[in-house]
Amino acid sequence: MKYIESSLGKLKLDSCVTVASGTFGLDYLKLRDADGKLLLPQESLGAYVSKTITYELKAGNPSPRLYETECGLLNSIGLQNPGLKGFLQTDLPILKDALRIPLIVSFSGSSIDEFCEMITAMEPYQEIAGYEVNVSCPNVEKEGIAFGADPDVIHKLVASLAALTDKELIVKLSPSVTDIAQMALAAQEAGASSIALINTLWGMAIDWRTGKAMLSKKVGGYSGRGVKPVALALVYKVAQVVDIPILAMGGIHTWQDALEFIYAGASAVAVGTANFNDPGAPAKIAKGLQEHCKTNNIHIKDLIANLR
């Protein structure tokens, strides 16, 4: 995979392809095709990103909480997870035994103090190579406004976390803001070592026959092919103002999709919704990128932000 080696700040990646938080269970790594070959050899991935964890256990939202639209997926999972204690005691040992690639833990809190308490609890575990800070959740200290909607809050949060770790610190931004470049700059200035974008867009589906919403919570996160043009534009916009690497996601289903995000300024890409249709998608994307670069005798690093 030497043609598609890359890095995210402090983290070296043997492949520029990884998986988006919450879209890829460990069991996917065990799946095999009809010939008995693994659908996704670990060497195809540069890192593994965990499902977002919160301080307390979350049961998630009631069903229905997934709905497939004409060109994407709506979800209202509600950050179902075992909580920080459950993750460290149960999930982390399993991940440690199963993974031969860097582990990035995605986490979110309801206050800056809670974020700091969580990262402090995770710091002693050497199997954790880095963190993805999900700032899309409501901030109880700011009347429920998402952390990622306020550059001053992003700066304060990231500065607090950066002081507590020397590991890779990725800040995952929401697209539902007025100026995402401003949010990215605030994260960079506060000490983030890379940026991840985009998180899901707001979306909704209604049954025309009954007038009822397709999700129990009515509105959910929209991902998949339909968000790709939005994601590309926001990655390009952020790449114009930050100096730190970008982990891009949003509608990536093929290696050609991934290459477009590299041209827009991403150093690595994460495959999300495509995993639900094809658990082998990340491996196919990595293989396609590798073959393209080898055929043209180029390295993925040479193409980053090389938009023509």
Secondary structure by P-SEA (a helix, b strand, c coil): ccccccccccbbbcccbbbccccccccccccccccccccccccccccccccccccccccccccccccccccbbbbccccccccaaaaaacaaaaaaaccccbbbbbbccccaaaaaaaaaaacccccccbbbbbccccccccccccccccaaaaaaaaaaaaaccccbbbbbbbcccccaaaaaaaaaaaccccccccccccccccccccccccccccbbbbbcccaaaaaaaaaaaaaaccccccccccccccaaaaaaaaaacccbbbbccccccccaaaaaaaaaaaaaaaaacccccccccccc
